[in-house]
Amino acid sequence: MTPGQPPPTIAREMVSRPRILLVDDEPINLELFDVMLSKLGFEIEKAVDGEDGLEKVRDFNPHLIILDNIMPGLTGWEVTKKLKTDPEFADYRSVAIIMFSAMDEVQDKVEGFSLGIDDYITKPFNFAEVLARIQAVLHRQELADQVTRREQRIDVMESLNGSLIGFSRGLRERVAAQLAAATLLQGKVSDSDVAGFIDQVASASRDMVNELDRLKGEVQEMGEKEARLKRGDMTVEQLEDRLRDARRRGNSGNSGDSGRGAKQ
């Protein structure tokens, strides 16, 4: 990631034009997608092979990579594996990938999904279908980002609740000690002004202890609600696994389909 460039998850919240990186060794495919997708409002960057694609990922910070599988040098599988598992690309692990391939075997599709791609399109393709899949992948990616942000908010709330419970516990102990000391002095001091002051301290301390107990109960109740919410939610990883399984089943079922429209 270049200096001063926000991480991908932050960048997605800051831009209105989705950025798509095209990686293909066929110039005609690059030009076709560049022209068509640019007209539709996407911001496009192109790479001519796998090595170039990995460099462009750092420079361009895409929301989506459209990646050809069969290329000289690094294949699409190898590029995907680097992006999903290499610590050098950890900041880009959540970037969505649509894989293009001339191979229509179910095993090839399964292998792609197991590596972490988000969709698999077999050549020759219909551009309307490609566009629909791009929009679907970007929508799923935004949903995953929302889950991530929700998890982060819950984690922050849990941390704040823990800090608040610790603070209130320490404060209650000090106030309770003050109340105990004031209670011991009540009735033992002859000076009326001092006795009145001790009564005020005891009364205020008692009220504060009660308020701190009430606050502790509210914080604990909030923590229990957050825990129930977190147990009922899917994590980002669980969501991605379910989406990937659904896409794998869908592609396996449609592997024998024919009769596409305009082809490239």
C-alpha positions as protocol buffer text, in pm:
chain_id: "A"
residue {
  index: 1
  type: MET
  ca { x: 0 y: 0 z: 0 }
}
residue {
  index: 2
  type: THR
  ca { x: 144 y: 339 z: -100 }
}
residue {
  index: 3
  type: PRO
  ca { x: 217 y: 600 z: 170 }
}
residue {
  index: 4
  type: GLY
  ca { x: -90 y: 798 z: 268 }
}
residue {
  index: 5
  type: GLN
  ca { x: -326 y: 562 z: 86 }
}
residue {
  index: 6
  type: PRO
  ca { x: -615 y: 436 z: 301 }
}
residue {
  index: 7
  type: PRO
  ca { x: -665 y: 61 z: 346 }
}
residue {
  index: 8
  type: PRO
  ca { x: -916 y: -100 z: 107 }
}
residue {
  index: 9
  type: THR
  ca { x: -1198 y: -129 z: 362 }
}
residue {
  index: 10
  type: ILE
  ca { x: -1170 y: 243 z: 443 }
}
residue {
  index: 11
  type: ALA
  ca { x: -1131 y: 342 z: 80 }
}
residue {
  index: 12
  type: ARG
  ca { x: -1457 y: 167 z: -11 }
}
residue {
  index: 13
  type: GLU
  ca { x: -1644 y: 402 z: 220 }
}
residue {
  index: 14
  type: MET
  ca { x: -1479 y: 711 z: 72 }
}
residue {
  index: 15
  type: VAL
  ca { x: -1546 y: 672 z: -301 }
}
residue {
  index: 16
  type: SER
  ca { x: -1863 y: 676 z: -510 }
}
residue {
  index: 17
  type: ARG
  ca { x: -1713 y: 523 z: -829 }
}
residue {
  index: 18
  type: PRO
  ca { x: -1616 y: 158 z: -787 }
}
residue {
  index: 19
  type: ARG
  ca { x: -1261 y: 91 z: -903 }
}
residue {
  index: 20
  type: ILE
  ca { x: -1212 y: -216 z: -1122 }
}
residue {
  index: 21
  type: LEU
  ca { x: -874 y: -362 z: -1215 }
}
residue {
  index: 22
  type: LEU
  ca { x: -871 y: -560 z: -1543 }
}
residue {
  index: 23
  type: VAL
  ca { x: -595 y: -822 z: -1570 }
}
residue {
  index: 24
  type: ASP
  ca { x: -570 y: -995 z: -1910 }
}
residue {
  index: 25
  type: ASP
  ca { x: -294 y: -1062 z: -2162 }
}
residue {
  index: 26
  type: GLU
  ca { x: -537 y: -1007 z: -2452 }
}
residue {
  index: 27
  type: PRO
  ca { x: -542 y: -634 z: -2548 }
}
residue {
  index: 28
  type: ILE
  ca { x: -879 y: -666 z: -2720 }
}
residue {
  index: 29
  type: ASN
  ca { x: -1041 y: -785 z: -2397 }
}
residue {
  index: 30
  type: LEU
  ca { x: -881 y: -504 z: -2197 }
}
residue {
  index: 31
  type: GLU
  ca { x: -999 y: -241 z: -2444 }
}
residue {
  index: 32
  type: LEU
  ca { x: -1351 y: -383 z: -2463 }
}
residue {
  index: 33
  type: PHE
  ca { x: -1399 y: -384 z: -2086 }
}
residue {
  index: 34
  type: ASP
  ca { x: -1228 y: -48 z: -2045 }
}
residue {
  index: 35
  type: VAL
  ca { x: -1462 y: 121 z: -2292 }
}
residue {
  index: 36
  type: MET
  ca { x: -1781 y: -50 z: -2176 }
}
residue {
  index: 37
  type: LEU
  ca { x: -1726 y: -22 z: -1802 }
}
residue {
  index: 38
  type: SER
  ca { x: -1592 y: 335 z: -1816 }
}
residue {
  index: 39
  type: LYS
  ca { x: -1911 y: 441 z: -1995 }
}
residue {
  index: 40
  type: LEU
  ca { x: -2110 y: 285 z: -1712 }
}
residue {
  index: 41
  type: GLY
  ca { x: -1930 y: 498 z: -1452 }
}
residue {
  index: 42
  type: PHE
  ca { x: -1663 y: 259 z: -1324 }
}
residue {
  index: 43
  type: GLU
  ca { x: -1305 y: 373 z: -1273 }
}
residue {
  index: 44
  type: ILE
  ca { x: -1082 y: 136 z: -1469 }
}
residue {
  index: 45
  type: GLU
  ca { x: -716 y: 35 z: -1453 }
}
residue {
  index: 46
  type: LYS
  ca { x: -556 y: -228 z: -1679 }
}
residue {
  index: 47
  type: ALA
  ca { x: -277 y: -481 z: -1632 }
}
residue {
  index: 48
  type: VAL
  ca { x: -130 y: -699 z: -1906 }
}
residue {
  index: 49
  type: ASP
  ca { x: -24 y: -999 z: -1693 }
}
residue {
  index: 50
  type: GLY
  ca { x: -21 y: -1136 z: -1340 }
}
residue {
  index: 51
  type: GLU
  ca { x: 294 y: -957 z: -1222 }
}
residue {
  index: 52
  type: ASP
  ca { x: 165 y: -625 z: -1356 }
}
residue {
  index: 53
  type: GLY
  ca { x: -170 y: -696 z: -1190 }
}
residue {
  index: 54
  type: LEU
  ca { x: -14 y: -739 z: -848 }
}
residue {
  index: 55
  type: GLU
  ca { x: 170 y: -409 z: -883 }
}
residue {
  index: 56
  type: LYS
  ca { x: -149 y: -234 z: -995 }
}
residue {
  index: 57
  type: VAL
  ca { x: -335 y: -374 z: -692 }
}
residue {
  index: 58
  type: ARG
  ca { x: -101 y: -174 z: -468 }
}
residue {
  index: 59
  type: ASP
  ca { x: -114 y: 141 z: -681 }
}
residue {
  index: 60
  type: PHE
  ca { x: -482 y: 139 z: -775 }
}
residue {
  index: 61
  type: ASN
  ca { x: -636 y: -20 z: -465 }
}
residue {
  index: 62
  type: PRO
  ca { x: -935 y: -170 z: -652 }
}
residue {
  index: 63
  type: HIS
  ca { x: -1273 y: -273 z: -520 }
}
residue {
  index: 64
  type: LEU
  ca { x: -1292 y: -554 z: -777 }
}
residue {
  index: 65
  type: ILE
  ca { x: -1041 y: -744 z: -991 }
}
residue {
  index: 66
  type: ILE
  ca { x: -1152 y: -903 z: -1319 }
}
residue {
  index: 67
  type: LEU
  ca { x: -882 y: -1161 z: -1372 }
}
residue {
  index: 68
  type: ASP
  ca { x: -808 y: -1390 z: -1665 }
}
residue {
  index: 69
  type: ASN
  ca { x: -693 y: -1734 z: -1559 }
}
residue {
  index: 70
  type: ILE
  ca { x: -473 y: -1842 z: -1850 }
}
residue {
  index: 71
  type: MET
  ca { x: -187 y: -1591 z: -1886 }
}
residue {
  index: 72
  type: PRO
  ca { x: 189 y: -1613 z: -1943 }
}
residue {
  index: 73
  type: GLY
  ca { x: 391 y: -1588 z: -1624 }
}
residue {
  index: 74
  type: LEU
  ca { x: 164 y: -1591 z: -1322 }
}
residue {
  index: 75
  type: THR
  ca { x: -172 y: -1755 z: -1388 }
}
residue {
  index: 76
  type: GLY
  ca { x: -495 y: -1622 z: -1247 }
}
residue {
  index: 77
  type: TRP
  ca { x: -488 y: -1899 z: -984 }
}
residue {
  index: 78
  type: GLU
  ca { x: -139 y: -1790 z: -875 }
}
residue {
  index: 79
  type: VAL
  ca { x: -235 y: -1423 z: -858 }
}
residue {
  index: 80
  type: THR
  ca { x: -542 y: -1512 z: -651 }
}
residue {
  index: 81
  type: LYS
  ca { x: -338 y: -1728 z: -414 }
}
residue {
  index: 82
  type: LYS
  ca { x: -90 y: -1446 z: -357 }
}
residue {
  index: 83
  type: LEU
  ca { x: -364 y: -1194 z: -288 }
}
residue {
  index: 84
  type: LYS
  ca { x: -550 y: -1424 z: -49 }
}
residue {
  index: 85
  type: THR
  ca { x: -261 y: -1582 z: 142 }
}
residue {
  index: 86
  type: ASP
  ca { x: 64 y: -1383 z: 100 }
}
residue {
  index: 87
  type: PRO
  ca { x: 130 y: -1153 z: 400 }
}
residue {
  index: 88
  type: GLU
  ca { x: 268 y: -898 z: 155 }
}
residue {
  index: 89
  type: PHE
  ca { x: -88 y: -847 z: 26 }
}
residue {
  index: 90
  type: ALA
  ca { x: -271 y: -876 z: 358 }
}
residue {
  index: 91
  type: ASP
  ca { x: -423 y: -528 z: 318 }
}
residue {
  index: 92
  type: TYR
  ca { x: -590 y: -639 z: -6 }
}
residue {
  index: 93
  type: ARG
  ca { x: -717 y: -980 z: 102 }
}
residue {
  index: 94
  type: SER
  ca { x: -1081 y: -870 z: 98 }
}
residue {
  index: 95
  type: VAL
  ca { x: -1071 y: -732 z: -259 }
}
residue {
  index: 96
  type: ALA
  ca { x: -1332 y: -914 z: -469 }
}
residue {
  index: 97
  type: ILE
  ca { x: -1218 y: -1123 z: -767 }
}
residue {
  index: 98
  type: ILE
  ca { x: -1411 y: -1238 z: -1076 }
}
residue {
  index: 99
  type: MET
  ca { x: -1218 y: -1504 z: -1266 }
}
residue {
  index: 100
  type: PHE
  ca { x: -1246 y: -1549 z: -1643 }
}
residue {
  index: 101
  type: SER
  ca { x: -1146 y: -1881 z: -1793 }
}
residue {
  index: 102
  type: ALA
  ca { x: -1190 y: -2086 z: -2107 }
}
residue {
  index: 103
  type: MET
  ca { x: -1205 y: -2395 z: -1884 }
}
residue {
  index: 104
  type: ASP
  ca { x: -1562 y: -2499 z: -1806 }
}
residue {
  index: 105
  type: GLU
  ca { x: -1493 y: -2800 z: -1587 }
}
residue {
  index: 106
  type: VAL
  ca { x: -1667 y: -2807 z: -1251 }
}
residue {
  index: 107
  type: GLN
  ca { x: -1337 y: -2894 z: -1079 }
}
residue {
  index: 108
  type: ASP
  ca { x: -1178 y: -2575 z: -1217 }
}
residue {
  index: 109
  type: LYS
  ca { x: -1461 y: -2368 z: -1074 }
}
residue {
  index: 110
  type: VAL
  ca { x: -1444 y: -2543 z: -739 }
}
residue {
  index: 111
  type: GLU
  ca { x: -1068 y: -2482 z: -725 }
}
residue {
  index: 112
  type: GLY
  ca { x: -1124 y: -2113 z: -795 }
}
residue {
  index: 113
  type: PHE
  ca { x: -1383 y: -2075 z: -521 }
}
residue {
  index: 114
  type: SER
  ca { x: -1163 y: -2264 z: -277 }
}
residue {
  index: 115
  type: LEU
  ca { x: -885 y: -2012 z: -346 }
}
residue {
  index: 116
  type: GLY
  ca { x: -1120 y: -1728 z: -261 }
}
residue {
  index: 117
  type: ILE
  ca { x: -1260 y: -1589 z: -587 }
}
residue {
  index: 118
  type: ASP
  ca { x: -1606 y: -1436 z: -574 }
}
residue {
  index: 119
  type: ASP
  ca { x: -1736 y: -1544 z: -914 }
}
residue {
  index: 120
  type: TYR
  ca { x: -1629 y: -1748 z: -1215 }
}
residue {
  index: 121
  type: ILE
  ca { x: -1725 y: -1672 z: -1576 }
}
residue {
  index: 122
  type: THR
  ca { x: -1652 y: -1906 z: -1863 }
}
residue {
  index: 123
  type: LYS
  ca { x: -1541 y: -1777 z: -2202 }
}
residue {
  index: 124
  type: PRO
  ca { x: -1696 y: -1698 z: -2443 }
}
residue {
  index: 125
  type: PHE
  ca { x: -1907 y: -1458 z: -2239 }
}
residue {
  index: 126
  type: ASN
  ca { x: -2210 y: -1236 z: -2271 }
}
residue {
  index: 127
  type: PHE
  ca { x: -2133 y: -879 z: -2160 }
}
residue {
  index: 128
  type: ALA
  ca { x: -2480 y: -829 z: -2007 }
}
residue {
  index: 129
  type: GLU
  ca { x: -2418 y: -1135 z: -1791 }
}
residue {
  index: 130
  type: VAL
  ca { x: -2073 y: -1007 z: -1695 }
}
residue {
  index: 131
  type: LEU
  ca { x: -2215 y: -670 z: -1594 }
}
residue {
  index: 132
  type: ALA
  ca { x: -2485 y: -836 z: -1382 }
}
residue {
  index: 133
  type: ARG
  ca { x: -2222 y: -1046 z: -1206 }
}
residue {
  index: 134
  type: ILE
  ca { x: -2001 y: -739 z: -1147 }
}
residue {
  index: 135
  type: GLN
  ca { x: -2290 y: -556 z: -985 }
}
residue {
  index: 136
  type: ALA
  ca { x: -2382 y: -860 z: -775 }
}
residue {
  index: 137
  type: VAL
  ca { x: -2024 y: -908 z: -652 }
}
residue {
  index: 138
  type: LEU
  ca { x: -1987 y: -539 z: -563 }
}
residue {
  index: 139
  type: HIS
  ca { x: -2319 y: -552 z: -378 }
}
residue {
  index: 140
  type: ARG
  ca { x: -2209 y: -858 z: -181 }
}
residue {
  index: 141
  type: GLN
  ca { x: -1880 y: -687 z: -106 }
}
residue {
  index: 142
  type: GLU
  ca { x: -2061 y: -384 z: 34 }
}
residue {
  index: 143
  type: LEU
  ca { x: -2275 y: -613 z: 251 }
}
residue {
  index: 144
  type: ALA
  ca { x: -1958 y: -780 z: 380 }
}
residue {
  index: 145
  type: ASP
  ca { x: -1811 y: -438 z: 456 }
}
residue {
  index: 146
  type: GLN
  ca { x: -2124 y: -348 z: 651 }
}
residue {
  index: 147
  type: VAL
  ca { x: -2088 y: -667 z: 856 }
}
residue {
  index: 148
  type: THR
  ca { x: -1724 y: -577 z: 921 }
}
residue {
  index: 149
  type: ARG
  ca { x: -1813 y: -227 z: 1036 }
}
residue {
  index: 150
  type: ARG
  ca { x: -2089 y: -368 z: 1259 }
}
residue {
  index: 151
  type: GLU
  ca { x: -1844 y: -614 z: 1416 }
}
residue {
  index: 152
  type: GLN
  ca { x: -1601 y: -328 z: 1475 }
}
residue {
  index: 153
  type: ARG
  ca { x: -1871 y: -118 z: 1644 }
}
residue {
  index: 154
  type: ILE
  ca { x: -1969 y: -409 z: 1867 }
}
residue {
  index: 155
  type: ASP
  ca { x: -1604 y: -466 z: 1960 }
}
residue {
  index: 156
  type: VAL
  ca { x: -1567 y: -96 z: 2049 }
}
residue {
  index: 157
  type: MET
  ca { x: -1882 y: -109 z: 2261 }
}
residue {
  index: 158
  type: GLU
  ca { x: -1758 y: -420 z: 2440 }
}
residue {
  index: 159
  type: SER
  ca { x: -1428 y: -246 z: 2514 }
}
residue {
  index: 160
  type: LEU
  ca { x: -1604 y: 67 z: 2640 }
}
residue {
  index: 161
  type: ASN
  ca { x: -1839 y: -138 z: 2855 }
}
residue {
  index: 162
  type: GLY
  ca { x: -1546 y: -322 z: 3009 }
}
residue {
  index: 163
  type: SER
  ca { x: -1367 y: 5 z: 3084 }
}
residue {
  index: 164
  type: LEU
  ca { x: -1682 y: 158 z: 3231 }
}
residue {
  index: 165
  type: ILE
  ca { x: -1744 y: -144 z: 3452 }
}
residue {
  index: 166
  type: GLY
  ca { x: -1386 y: -130 z: 3579 }
}
residue {
  index: 167
  type: PHE
  ca { x: -1405 y: 244 z: 3646 }
}
residue {
  index: 168
  type: SER
  ca { x: -1740 y: 224 z: 3824 }
}
residue {
  index: 169
  type: ARG
  ca { x: -1622 y: -69 z: 4035 }
}
residue {
  index: 170
  type: GLY
  ca { x: -1313 y: 120 z: 4152 }
}
residue {
  index: 171
  type: LEU
  ca { x: -1513 y: 436 z: 4219 }
}
residue {
  index: 172
  type: ARG
  ca { x: -1778 y: 243 z: 4413 }
}
residue {
  index: 173
  type: GLU
  ca { x: -1513 y: 87 z: 4635 }
}
residue {
  index: 174
  type: ARG
  ca { x: -1372 y: 429 z: 4723 }
}
residue {
  index: 175
  type: VAL
  ca { x: -1715 y: 580 z: 4785 }
}
residue {
  index: 176
  type: ALA
  ca { x: -1822 y: 277 z: 4991 }
}
residue {
  index: 177
  type: ALA
  ca { x: -1510 y: 320 z: 5208 }
}
residue {
  index: 178
  type: GLN
  ca { x: -1596 y: 687 z: 5253 }
}
residue {
  index: 179
  type: LEU
  ca { x: -1952 y: 596 z: 5348 }
}
residue {
  index: 180
  type: ALA
  ca { x: -1830 y: 340 z: 5601 }
}
residue {
  index: 181
  type: ALA
  ca { x: -1597 y: 596 z: 5761 }
}
residue {
  index: 182
  type: ALA
  ca { x: -1871 y: 860 z: 5775 }
}
residue {
  index: 183
  type: THR
  ca { x: -2115 y: 610 z: 5926 }
}
residue {
  index: 184
  type: LEU
  ca { x: -1867 y: 526 z: 6203 }
}
residue {
  index: 185
  type: LEU
  ca { x: -1834 y: 895 z: 6292 }
}
residue {
  index: 186
  type: GLN
  ca { x: -2206 y: 963 z: 6303 }
}
residue {
  index: 187
  type: GLY
  ca { x: -2322 y: 1014 z: 6661 }
}
residue {
  index: 188
  type: LYS
  ca { x: -1965 y: 1038 z: 6792 }
}
residue {
  index: 189
  type: VAL
  ca { x: -1896 y: 1403 z: 6713 }
}
residue {
  index: 190
  type: SER
  ca { x: -2021 y: 1670 z: 6953 }
}
residue {
  index: 191
  type: ASP
  ca { x: -1972 y: 1970 z: 6724 }
}
residue {
  index: 192
  type: SER
  ca { x: -2306 y: 2021 z: 6549 }
}
residue {
  index: 193
  type: ASP
  ca { x: -2153 y: 2170 z: 6232 }
}
residue {
  index: 194
  type: VAL
  ca { x: -1911 y: 1882 z: 6195 }
}
residue {
  index: 195
  type: ALA
  ca { x: -2184 y: 1631 z: 6270 }
}
residue {
  index: 196
  type: GLY
  ca { x: -2406 y: 1792 z: 6005 }
}
residue {
  index: 197
  type: PHE
  ca { x: -2126 y: 1775 z: 5751 }
}
residue {
  index: 198
  type: ILE
  ca { x: -2066 y: 1406 z: 5829 }
}
residue {
  index: 199
  type: ASP
  ca { x: -2438 y: 1338 z: 5781 }
}
residue {
  index: 200
  type: GLN
  ca { x: -2425 y: 1512 z: 5442 }
}
residue {
  index: 201
  type: VAL
  ca { x: -2119 y: 1310 z: 5336 }
}
residue {
  index: 202
  type: ALA
  ca { x: -2284 y: 987 z: 5446 }
}
residue {
  index: 203
  type: SER
  ca { x: -2607 y: 1070 z: 5262 }
}
residue {
  index: 204
  type: ALA
  ca { x: -2425 y: 1174 z: 4940 }
}
residue {
  index: 205
  type: SER
  ca { x: -2203 y: 867 z: 4953 }
}
residue {
  index: 206
  type: ARG
  ca { x: -2502 y: 640 z: 5000 }
}
residue {
  index: 207
  type: ASP
  ca { x: -2678 y: 799 z: 4701 }
}
residue {
  index: 208
  type: MET
  ca { x: -2364 y: 763 z: 4487 }
}
residue {
  index: 209
  type: VAL
  ca { x: -2324 y: 397 z: 4578 }
}
residue {
  index: 210
  type: ASN
  ca { x: -2685 y: 335 z: 4475 }
}
residue {
  index: 211
  type: GLU
  ca { x: -2631 y: 519 z: 4143 }
}
residue {
  index: 212
  type: LEU
  ca { x: -2313 y: 324 z: 4073 }
}
residue {
  index: 213
  type: ASP
  ca { x: -2496 y: -2 z: 4140 }
}
residue {
  index: 214
  type: ARG
  ca { x: -2770 y: 105 z: 3900 }
}
residue {
  index: 215
  type: LEU
  ca { x: -2512 y: 203 z: 3637 }
}
residue {
  index: 216
  type: LYS
  ca { x: -2336 y: -132 z: 3676 }
}
residue {
  index: 217
  type: GLY
  ca { x: -2665 y: -314 z: 3618 }
}
residue {
  index: 218
  type: GLU
  ca { x: -2740 y: -110 z: 3304 }
}
residue {
  index: 219
  type: VAL
  ca { x: -2392 y: -169 z: 3160 }
}
residue {
  index: 220
  type: GLN
  ca { x: -2413 y: -542 z: 3229 }
}
residue {
  index: 221
  type: GLU
  ca { x: -2755 y: -558 z: 3065 }
}
residue {
  index: 222
  type: MET
  ca { x: -2618 y: -375 z: 2760 }
}
residue {
  index: 223
  type: GLY
  ca { x: -2326 y: -617 z: 2746 }
}
residue {
  index: 224
  type: GLU
  ca { x: -2563 y: -915 z: 2755 }
}
residue {
  index: 225
  type: LYS
  ca { x: -2767 y: -767 z: 2468 }
}
residue {
  index: 226
  type: GLU
  ca { x: -2450 y: -715 z: 2263 }
}
residue {
  index: 227
  type: ALA
  ca { x: -2339 y: -1071 z: 2335 }
}
residue {
  index: 228
  type: ARG
  ca { x: -2677 y: -1207 z: 2219 }
}
residue {
  index: 229
  type: LEU
  ca { x: -2655 y: -989 z: 1908 }
}
residue {
  index: 230
  type: LYS
  ca { x: -2305 y: -1111 z: 1832 }
}
residue {
  index: 231
  type: ARG
  ca { x: -2404 y: -1476 z: 1880 }
}
residue {
  index: 232
  type: GLY
  ca { x: -2691 y: -1429 z: 1637 }
}
residue {
  index: 233
  type: ASP
  ca { x: -2481 y: -1254 z: 1372 }
}
residue {
  index: 234
  type: MET
  ca { x: -2261 y: -1420 z: 1115 }
}
residue {
  index: 235
  type: THR
  ca { x: -1900 y: -1314 z: 1105 }
}
residue {
  index: 236
  type: VAL
  ca { x: -1756 y: -1185 z: 779 }
}
residue {
  index: 237
  type: GLU
  ca { x: -1579 y: -1518 z: 729 }
}
residue {
  index: 238
  type: GLN
  ca { x: -1903 y: -1713 z: 781 }
}
residue {
  index: 239
  type: LEU
  ca { x: -2089 y: -1482 z: 543 }
}
residue {
  index: 240
  type: GLU
  ca { x: -1821 y: -1519 z: 276 }
}
residue {
  index: 241
  type: ASP
  ca { x: -1818 y: -1899 z: 319 }
}
residue {
  index: 242
  type: ARG
  ca { x: -2194 y: -1920 z: 273 }
}
residue {
  index: 243
  type: LEU
  ca { x: -2187 y: -1694 z: -33 }
}
residue {
  index: 244
  type: ARG
  ca { x: -1899 y: -1893 z: -181 }
}
residue {
  index: 245
  type: ASP
  ca { x: -2082 y: -2224 z: -123 }
}
residue {
  index: 246
  type: ALA
  ca { x: -2397 y: -2085 z: -283 }
}
residue {
  index: 247
  type: ARG
  ca { x: -2205 y: -1963 z: -586 }
}
residue {
  index: 248
  type: ARG
  ca { x: -2023 y: -2296 z: -616 }
}
residue {
  index: 249
  type: ARG
  ca { x: -2351 y: -2486 z: -615 }
}
residue {
  index: 250
  type: GLY
  ca { x: -2503 y: -2243 z: -864 }
}
residue {
  index: 251
  type: ASN
  ca { x: -2211 y: -2266 z: -1104 }
}
residue {
  index: 252
  type: SER
  ca { x: -2197 y: -2645 z: -1076 }
}
residue {
  index: 253
  type: GLY
  ca { x: -2563 y: -2666 z: -1162 }
}
residue {
  index: 254
  type: ASN
  ca { x: -2526 y: -2433 z: -1459 }
}
residue {
  index: 255
  type: SER
  ca { x: -2204 y: -2582 z: -1595 }
}
residue {
  index: 256
  type: GLY
  ca { x: -2389 y: -2754 z: -1875 }
}
residue {
  index: 257
  type: ASP
  ca { x: -2585 y: -2444 z: -1984 }
}
residue {
  index: 258
  type: SER
  ca { x: -2542 y: -2325 z: -2339 }
}
residue {
  index: 259
  type: GLY
  ca { x: -2685 y: -2066 z: -2576 }
}
residue {
  index: 260
  type: ARG
  ca { x: -2514 y: -1751 z: -2464 }
}
residue {
  index: 261
  type: GLY
  ca { x: -2575 y: -1416 z: -2634 }
}
residue {
  index: 262
  type: ALA
  ca { x: -2311 y: -1194 z: -2789 }
}
residue {
  index: 263
  type: LYS
  ca { x: -1977 y: -1356 z: -2727 }
}
residue {
  index: 264
  type: GLN
  ca { x: -1615 y: -1246 z: -2694 }
}
